[in-house]
Amino acid sequence: MSIFENTERRDPKRYLWILGLIAPTCAVLPSQLVVHTGLEIFWWIGPIIVLVVIPLLDWAIGNDGSNPRDEDYESLSNDRFYRWCTYLFLPLQFIGLLIAGYLWARPALSISDKLGLAVTLGFVSGIGINAAHELGHRVEHLERWLAKIALAQSGYGHFFVEHNRGHHVRVATPEDPASARFGESLWEFLPRTMIGGFRSALVLERERLSRKGKRWFCLDNHLLQAWSMSVALFGTLIVLFGPAVIPFLALQALIGAGLLETVNYVEHYGLLRPRGRNGNYARCSPRDSWNSDRLVTNIFLFHLQRHSDHHANPGRRYQTLRSSEQAPQLPAGYASMILLAAVPPIWRAVMDRRVLAHYGGDISLVNAKPRTRRRRISARLRRTRSLTAASAEPATRP
């Protein structure tokens, strides 16, 4: 068997992972595409690819269906090809941001074109947080630093702390700001998770430093390390291109953070881990994350949609993640679901019945907004009383 046959047997998607670099390439290409085609729509190439092209390809190509074999786990984990697929994300991401800064500062572009470029960079920034997510779970010192660098463009450095030491501990519980509640719209969720995640990161890092006997202002502070990278990055761009770039830098960072949190909304909506007799939550299981095995989005997001396995085994690299039959399945890929999430009535029409079906119709087992839980229970009691009263009435004779 040749080396190429052997590697493809271990992972039939091996060379498809390079396509994950399409996202940061979106930041580099817009100006050249506009110049060579004359079509200004290419300033908006980021949302076009993420919200239109990928959902259509997901629908056309369908599910993946392949899982790595147990005997290939070590060889896949140690294969540095997969690491370079994430490492290369960073230089493309920052080259694109540098080009964008230059273009934002020039009067040649219209405001609408600059806005399109900012939105495209925001989508790249949000997907860059996913690359940081993959790198941030690694124990290697270099990769953890690369995760903080990847977060610099979005200014969302606290994600490095909150995701690893907060979300992974509290996932699928009411205490987790990144787990959406049944009945909670995306627009209610976004401010709650952004504020809650920030506060949680502050507490977690303060506690970590306190255990080590260190003050807040020290070189070992992960939050200050990550935020200082954003300050250095944005400060450099402002010095190079002037204050005209400030609103566009702010807009792309906000879009990037919003895209990340929208994916968080999709990943755990309504799911709740059960409590044991001691009052503690059960260990995270495959039932506590929404999954999708749509091939295209999985390639684009480095297997993020195999989210159950990621939570059960956060140390696994993306190429070794497995699809689980126990995990609740979304009707489409994440790229499609974020479109549905933006329209709450459509989202609830699609997802609420799936959440309830996952728990056998028992609202008490669902991570629901308190008001939604009370309303559902009250409605059920009213129906029960009505049926009881109807069955108790004597039959009338003609």
LINRA-V695509 format. One record per run of one state. SS is the DSSP state (H for helix, E for strand, C for the rest). FROM is the first residue (numbers start at 1). LEN is the number of residues. If there is no record, write none. Layout:
BEGIN
SS_FROM_LEN + SS_FROM_LEN
END
This chain:
BEGIN
C_1_2 + H_3_8 + C_11_3 + H_14_24 + C_38_2 + H_40_22 + C_62_1 + E_63_1 + C_64_6 + H_70_9 + C_79_1 + H_80_26 + C_106_5 + H_111_26 + C_137_4 + H_141_10 + C_151_1 + H_152_3 + C_155_4 + H_159_12 + C_171_11 + E_182_1 + C_183_3 + H_186_26 + C_212_10 + H_222_20 + C_242_1 + H_243_26 + C_269_6 + E_275_1 + C_276_5 + E_281_1 + C_282_4 + H_286_3 + C_289_2 + E_291_1 + C_292_2 + E_294_1 + H_295_6 + C_301_6 + H_307_6 + C_313_5 + H_318_3 + C_321_8 + E_329_1 + C_330_4 + H_334_8 + C_342_2 + H_344_15 + C_359_4 + H_363_3 + C_366_2 + E_368_1 + C_369_1 + H_370_23 + C_393_6
END
